Amino acid sequence: MTVEDAKIRIDQLSEQVNYYNQKYYMEDKSEISDLEFDQLLAELDQLEKQFPQFADPNSPTQRVGGTITKKFDTITHKYRMLSLGNTYSEEDLRDFDQRVRKGLEGQEVEYICELKFDGVAISLTYENGSLVLGATRGDGTQGDNITANARTIRTLPLKLNAAVPEQFEVRGEVFMSIRDFENLNASLAEKDRFANPRNTTSGTLKMQDSSVVAKRRLDCYLYSVLGEDLPFETHAEALEAIKAWGFNVSQTWQKCSTIDEVLAFVAKWEEERKQLPLETDGIVIKVNSYAQQQELGFTAKSPRWAISYKYKAEAACTQLESVSYQVGRTGSITPVANLKPVSLAGTVVKRASLHNANEIERLDLHEGDWVFVEKGGEIIPKITGVALDKRQGANEVLKFIDHCPECGTELIRLEGEANHYCPNTMGCPPQIKGKVEHFIQRKAMNIDSLGERTIDQLYQKGLVTNVADLYDLTLEQALELEGFKEKSAENLVSGIAQSKAMAFPQVLFAIGIRYVGQTVAEKLADHFENMDNLRAASEEDLIAVPEIGERIAKSVIEYFGEPKNIDIVERLQAAGLKMQIEATAFEGNDRLGGKSFCLSGKFSTKKSVLEDLIKANGGKVMSSFSKKLDYLVSNAEKETSKTKKAREMGISILSEDQLQEMLEN
């Protein structure tokens, strides 16, 4: 076979296999036998091996996997993957409807109701009709690149034959059907079985060997599309379009013109959902009109134009066998109820959080009580009450412990605090290891070459007893760790060294001051600019920072009042970690005077650079339209949906050159 003939045959086979895949997995039709299909696939696989220059990452042969991913790279989402606010009652939904109508100033509004599938959110990017990136939600801003594993999902098109935009992103939910989950568990020893389909799906998507992922038979429903200047005016139009393009879209969605129709949809599916082949836990309600979505905009965490309704939690009754206590990185003690195993919402529940001593007192728990257990939103187990009719009279009242279960130190309970704490911050093993685990996480120092098991080894060997010790770790010491060879040891030491590039706000968050989360760390870093200023700050100085209250201020003062913490911070500084805000790449001023800008389309300068320039010059960058928007920046030569809407709303439209003139003048 000539090279030219091979190319033609590979293209023919790819088209045939994709066609039969589509018919079988999307339309439930078998036009050829399994043997004939396997023969076509085998021929294609053989030709791709014989002529590797024609191998395609989106070839149907990639469905069976085989790619080994040793590390899932972090990607930044082009469009943030926001979560939705939750509601649990008719009253909540009516309140949502009132907020929407108020925000739209009395406009007619139409909703789209969709089932909320209990799976794992995924983002898929297509360029020129081919899948180029599959990513997890992560924290909404950054996720993991799982493209190789996404390609194994049979209902997910790798190449699109329809006329589609040059580049776009679809989002959906990856899931494992109840039947496939049960079959998988039946093939495993009892001790190796999985708890529920959702957790199984989540773990499967992060497996290193994509051939194993392929055997797990994951599926996917798509429910949204994003891109520049897409030709849709409503969510319903987008759903119909992506289905026509070849994506698997659940046909359970429905248009609703009133909140009463929404409530009827919710009521209908409360029972009917239990007949579906996959797990669901609620309904998603979205404003149908994209123009109205843009007008309503977003809060910091979620869109104002959508909400999630969660069905009432399933409940069961089981016996409390014992209570154990966990020690967190800040020394917080959390009681955990150990329960007689009980089946609940597709999961065998053995444990439930009791939160703190107040919760134990509120429930009036006795040893050996029979308790009611719920899974809030069918995910998190919690004890909601006691079956008093089953209580044995001689059972003693449960009492909260008074000494740390790990190091034996007497516990303390600060005034106004619900939690008990172990004050042995520098000597309690779970606190030491917990601080290191917090330090290395993605939002902090992002040392992904270091995991929980390795941290435990480092602690047991006395190599790491605080976070500063990490930067003293040598290659020779890493090679002595169990399971480490030269390459993995080099990756560990290199990963630690690379973390020195993280910015000051991440460092401040990473050192683990109680109550100083990511947002608070950013506010403190911006206000005080460097670690020395923060260390010298009084309680009054700290409270003067917007949104910093007395509790956070006292915690910061307490942290820097401990000499051992000062030593750790100084060692981190000596190791080369960034202890001050870096100067911005642009000389900031207020020439834009707080004006707001929305950027749309393609630009000669990277969009992120333009956004930084706007912010550095006193402007605001908005991701969506509203009446408060001052300027739309677009180089579009023809009218687009966004420029049309801007003109209708009286919003000024600037070209990239005009924006640059504003910045220069």
N, C-alpha and C positions, 0 to 999 in steps of 0.2 A: 504493500500500500504506500502510495506516495504521500508526502507531507500534505499536499493540497487535498488529496482524497481523505486523509485522516481528519483534517479540519472540518471538511464538509460533513463527514460521518459523525463526528463528535457533536456538531451543532444539531444534526438531525436527531441523534439519540437523546440529547439534552432536552430538546423540544418535546419529544415523545414521552419521556419519563416524567417531565413536569406536567404534561397534559394528563397522563394517567394518575399521577399523584393527586392533582386537582380534582379529578372525577371521583376518586376513591375516598379521599379524606374530607373534601368539602361538600361533595354532592352525594356521597354514599352510593356510588355506582361503580361496578366492576366491568370494564369493557374488554379486559383480557384476563387470562388466568394468572395466578400468583407465579407459576413457573415461567410463563412468557415474560412477565414483568421482571422477574429476577434475571432472566437471560439478557434482557435489554440493559439492565443496570450493570451486570457483570461485563458485558461488552464495552460499555462506556468506561467503566473503571479500568479495564485492561488497556484501552486506547489512551486514556489519560496518563497511564504509567509509561506507555510506550512512547508517547509524544508529550512529555511534561511541559513543553512550551505552550501548550493549549489548555493546561490545567486552569480551572476557574474556581476561586474560593466559593462561588455561589452555584457550583455544579450540583446536580441532584445526588452525586456520589457523596457529598459532604453530609447528607442526611444521616448516614450511619456513623458519623463521628470518626474518631481516630486521632484528633488533635489533642496534644497534651499541653495544658496551660499551667505552668508552674507558678505564675504570679498574675493576678488579675489587675491590670493597670487601672489607675484612677482616671476617670474622664470628667470634664466639667460640662454639665448640661447646657446646651444653647438656650433652652427655655427651662426655667426652674420647674421641678416636679413638686408642686404644692400638694399638701394634704387637704382634706375637706373637713369642715366643722361637722360635728355629730349631733343628731337629735334623736329623741327616744319617745316622743309623744305627738299626738295630734295638735296639741297646743303649740309645741315647738315649731311644727310645720306651718301652722297658720301665722305664727310670729315671723317666720322666714318670708312668707308670702307678703306680709304687710311691709317688711323692710324693703323687699324688692320693689313693690309698687310705689312706696314712698321715694325710693332712690330714683325711680323712673318718672316721678312726678305725674302719676296717673295714666301713663301709657298702657295700652293693652299689652298683656304679656302672655306668652305661651311657654309651657315647660316640656322638657323631654325627661321621661322617667326610665331609668335603666336598672337592671338588677346589679347589685354590688357583689361581684364574685369574690370568693375567699381564696385568693391566690397571691401571686407576687407581681408587683407592678414592673413593667418593662418599657423601655423606650427604644425605638428602632428607627434608624436613619437610612434613607434610600437616596442614592445619587444615580441619575440616568437610568432609573428603573431597577437598580441592583442594591441589595442589602449591603451596607458598608459598616454598620455599627449597631450592636445590641448592648444595652446598658441597663443596670439596675437603678432603682430610685436612689439608693444611698441616703444621704441626708437632704435630698431635694435639690441641692446645688451641685454636688459631686456624687458619682456612682462608680460602679465597677464595669469594666469592659468584658462582657460575656458573649461576644459575637460568635465564637466557635460553638458554644453550647446552644445559642439561639438558633443556629443553622440546623440543628437536629430536630426542631419542632416541625412535624410533618405538615401542619395546616398553615405554616407561615411561608408565604412565597419568597423565594430567594431572588427571583427575577420577575419583573412585571411586564406583561405583553401589552397592557393597555396604555393609552396616552396619559402620562402622568407628569406632574411638575418635575423640573430638573433636579430639585432637591426638596425633600420634605421629611417630616418625622411623624411616625404613628406611635400611639401609646396604647397599652392594653394590659391585660392580666394573664399571666402564665399560670396554669393550674394542672393538677393531676385529677383525672376523673375518679369518682368513688370506686368504680369497678377496678380500674388499674391499680389504685392504691391497695385495695383488698387483695388483688392478685399478687402484688409485690410483697405484701406482708406474709401471705400464705407461703411464699417461697423462702422465707427467712426463719431462722431459729427464733424462738419466742423472745430471747434476751436481746436480739438484734432488730426487733420490729419497730416501726416508726409510730409516732404518736397520732399524727393526723396528716391529711393530704397537703395542707398548706405548708407545714414545717418540712415535709418531704420535698415539696417543690422548691422551697427556698434553698435547702441543702443541695439538691440536685443541680440547680443552676450554678452553684459555686464548686462543682466537682472538677477536678483537674483533667480527667479523661473523658473527652466528649463522646467516645464510643459507649461508655457506661450511661451517660446522659441519654443517648439515643434509645437505649433499651428501656428507659423509664417511661417512654411514651407520653411526654408532656404535651399539653395542648395550649392554645392561646386564643383569647377573644380580644379584638381591637375595638377601641371605643373613642378615639380622638385623633385628629391630624393637625399638625402645626407646620407652618412654613411662611415664606414671604409672599404676600399678595396672592393667596389662594382664592379661587373663584367661588367661594361659598359664602352665603349670607346667613345661613342657619346651621345649627348643629345637626339637624335632621338631614340636610343636604349633604353634609360631610359624611355622615354614616352611610347614606345610600351610595355615595361616590366611592368610598374606600372598599365597600363590599363589591361594587362593580369592578374595581381595580384588581380584585382577587383576594382580599383579606377576609378573614373569618370574623364576621360580625354577628353577635347574638341577635336573633330576631325577636327577642322578648321586649324590646324597648317600645315606648308608646308616647305619642303627643298628648298633652293635656292642656286644655284651655283655661281651667279653673283649679283652684286648690282642692275643691271637692272631688274633681276627677283624679287629682294626684292621690288623695286619700283613698279613693276607690281602688286605684292601682296597688297601693300599699297593702290594702286589706286582701285583695285578690291573691297576691303572691305570698302572703304569710303562710298559707297552707300549700299552695301549688308548688312553691319552690322546693318543697321536700320530695317532690317527684322527679326533680332534675337530676342528671347524671353527675353533677358536681355540687360542691358546697357553696352556699351563699349566706351572707349575714346581714343583708339590708337592701335598701334602694337608694340610688343616686338621683337627685333631682337637679336639673340644670335649666337655666333660661335658654330658650332655643335660639333667639336672635343674637348673632355675634356683635352687632352694633350695640345692643342693649347690654351685653356682657362687658364690652369695653367701657360703656358709660358707668356701669356699676363698679367696675374695677376690683381691687384686691385689698385685703387687710395684710398685715405683715406675714401671716401664716397661710391664708386660704382665700379663695375667690369669694366675693360677695354674691355672685350669681349662681352658686351651686351649694348644695348641702347633702349630707348623707343621713339617711334615716336608718337606725339600727333596730332590728327586731328584738323583742323581749328576750332576755337571756334564758337559756335552758337551765333547769335546776335538777338537783338530785340530793338524796339524803344518804349520808354515810357516817361511819364512826371515827371519832378523833382518837388516834392511837398514841400520839405523843406530840410534844412541841420541841423543836430544835431552834437554835439561835445562830444567826449569821452576823459576821462583823464586816462592815463596809470599810472603804478606804479612809473615810473621815472618822471612823470609830463608832458610827451609828450601829445600834443593835437592832436587828429585825427578827421578830419571832416568826417561825414557819410551822404551820400545822401539818403534821404527817398523818395522812388519812388512810383508812381502809380503801383500797382501790375501787373506783366506781366509774362506770362509763357515762360520759357526759359530752354531748355535741360532737360525737365522733372521736373523742379522745378519752383515754384512761387517765383519770385524775388521781394523783397520789399525794399531792401537796397543795397548799394554798397559803398565801401570805396573810399574816395577822397584823401587819403594819407596825404596831407599837403597843405599849402597856394599856393605853387608853382604850384601844379596840378590844383587847381581852376583857377589860372591865365592862365595857359597854355590852358585850355579848354575854357577860356573866358565865364564862366558860368553866366547866368542871372537867376533871380528868375522866376520860372515857365517854364523854358526851356524844350523842348522835347530832350531827350538824347538817344544815342545809347549805349546799354548795352551788354557786352559780358561776357561769363563765360570762363575764361582762363583755357584750358584743361577741359572745361565743369564742373568746380568745383567752382572757385572763381569769383563772379560778379565784373565787373569793368566798369566804364564809359569810352568810347573810343572817343566820340565826341558829337557834338551838331547838331540837325536838324535845321539849320538856317532858312529854309523856313517856319518853324512853329513858329518862335520866334515872340512874340508880342512886338511891338516897345516900349511900355511904361515900360516894365519890367526892374527893376534895376539890375545893376551888383552886383553879390554876393561879399560881403566883409568878410574877415576872422575876427573872433571876437578878441577883445583885452583884455578881462578879462576872468578868469577861470569860466566856466559854473557851477562849483561845489562850489567853495569857494569865488569867486569874486576877487581874487588877480590879479593884472595886469600881463599879460603874458610877457615873455621875448623870444628873439630869438638870440641865440648865433651866433657869426660871423662864417660863413661857414656852418651853420646848416640849413637844410630844414624845420625842425620842430619848432613849438612854444612850450614853456614850461611854466608850472605853477611853480614858485619858492618856493611855500609854502609847502615844502616837509614834514614838521612835522605836518601840520594842515589841509591839504586837504584830505577829507575822502577817495576818490578813491585811492589816492596815499598810504595812510596808509594801507587800506585793500589790495591793490594790492601788497604792499611789503610783507605782511603776506602770501598772496597766493603764491607769488614767493618763499618765504622762505620754505614753507612746501612741495613743489613739489617733485616728486620722485628723480629727479636729484640733488636736494639740500638736505634738511633735511629728506625727505621721511616720513612725518607724514600723513599717509593716513586715520587716524581716524578723521581728521579735514578737513572740506569742506567749500565751499564758503558761504553757508547759516549760518553755525556755526560761521565763522569768522565775518559775519555781526552782528550776535547776540552779540558776545563778544565785538565788537566795540561799538554797540549801548548801551550796559550796562556799558561801560567805563572800562571793564576788560582788554582789549587789545588795546593799542594805538601805540604799536611798537612791534617788534618781540621778544624783551627780556621779555615783559610781559607774553608771553606764559609760560615761565618757573616758573612763580609765581602762575599760575592757580592751585587752589585747587580742591579736589573732591567735596567739599561742593558747590563751585561756579559752577562747571560743572553740578551738579544736579539741579541747578536753571534755566538752559537753557531749552527753550521750546523743547519738544520732547525727552528730555534726561531722562533715568531711570538709575538705579544703574549700570547695565552692560555697557551701552553705555558711561556713565560718566567715569567709570573705564578705558574703552578702550581709551578714549580721553586723560586722564591724563597719562596713561601708554604709549601711543604712543608718547606723547611729551617727556617723560622721556627716552624712548628708542632711540630717535633721538640724544641723547648726544653721541652715539657711532659712529656717522658719522665722517669721516676723515676731516682733515683740509681743503683740496681743496674744499670739498662740503660745509663746513661752509663759506669759503671765497666767493664761488659762491652765497650762500644763502643770505648773508647780502645785496646783491642787489646794488653793485657799478655799476654805469652806464658804459656800454661798457665791463664790465667784465663778459663774458659768461663762460661756463663750461671749455672750453679749455684754455682761458686766466687765469682763476683762478688756473688751474693746473700748468701752467707755472710759475705764480707768487709764488705759494706755494712751488714749487720745488726749485726756485731760492733763495727766502728769508728765507725759512724753518720755519718761525714762524711769528705770527701776529705782534709782537713787532718790528722785523726787517722791516717788510713791512710798518708799521706806520712811522718809522724813515727814510724811503727811500726818497731821493730827486728825482726831476724830471729826472735828469741825471742818477741816479741809476736805475730808472724804465725803461728808454729808452734803457739802456744797456742790458736789458733782451731780448733775441731773440724774434722777432715778436711783441714786445710791442712798439707802436708808441707814438707820442706826444699826440694824442687825449686821449688814454687810460691813459697815465701817468698823464695828467692834471686832469682827472676825479678821479683817485685814490688820488691825492694830495688834491683835493677839498673835497672828502668824509671825509678824516681824518682831514681836517681842520675845520670841523664842530663839535663843542663840544658835541652836542647831539648825534652824531654818535659815538664819542669816548665813551660816557656814555653807549650806547647800547652794543658796543663791549665788554666793561669791565664787564657789567652785564652778558653777554653771557658767558664770561670766568669764572666768579664767579659761574655761574650755572653749570659749568662742561663741556662746549663744548670744543672740541679739537682745540687748537690754534697753533699747531705746527705739522710738519711732524713727523710721528712716525718712529722709527728705523725699518728698514726692518728685516725680520726674518732671513736673511742670511747676512753674512759678505761679502760685495761686494768687487770685485777687477776686474782686466782687464785680467785675465788669458785666456779668450777665444778670446781676441783681435779683437772684432767686427765681428767674424765669424757668419754666418747665419745658422739656424737649422730649419728643418721641422719635426714635430713629427707625426708618423703614426702608428695606431694600438693600442694594449693594452700594459700596462706597470705595473710593480709591485708597482711603486710609482705613485700617482695621476699625470695625465698629467699637471694639473695647477701648481703643485709643481715643476715639472721638468722645466716648462717654466719660473717660477720665479727664479729658480737656474741659468738658462742660462742667463737671463737678469741681475741678480745680479753679475754675473761673467764676464760681458762685452760682452755677445753674443746677437744676435738678433733672435727673433722667427718669422718665416714666416708661413703663412697659406697655401701657394701654391707654386708650383714649378716655377722656372725660371732659366735661365742660371747663375744667380748671386748666387744661393743657394750653400752653401758649404757642408752641411751634411744633409742626411736623417737619422732620428733615428727611427729604427724599430726592433721589436723583432720577426718579421715573420720568421718562420722556412722554409716556402715554398715561392717561387717567387710570388709576388703580382704585380698588375698593377703599383704601385708606385715604388717598388724596381726595376722592369724592366725598367721603364722610367728613374730612377736615373742612372742605369748602362749605358743606352743608351746615357745619357747626360753627363756622366763622373763625376757624383756627388758621393762623398764618402758616404758609408752606415755604420752607427754605430749601435751597439746594445745598450740597456739601460746600461749594465755594462760598455761598452767602454765609453759612455758619462760620467758616474760617475767617471771613471778613469781620464778623461780629467779635470773634475771639481776638483778632489783631487790633481792632479799633477800640 
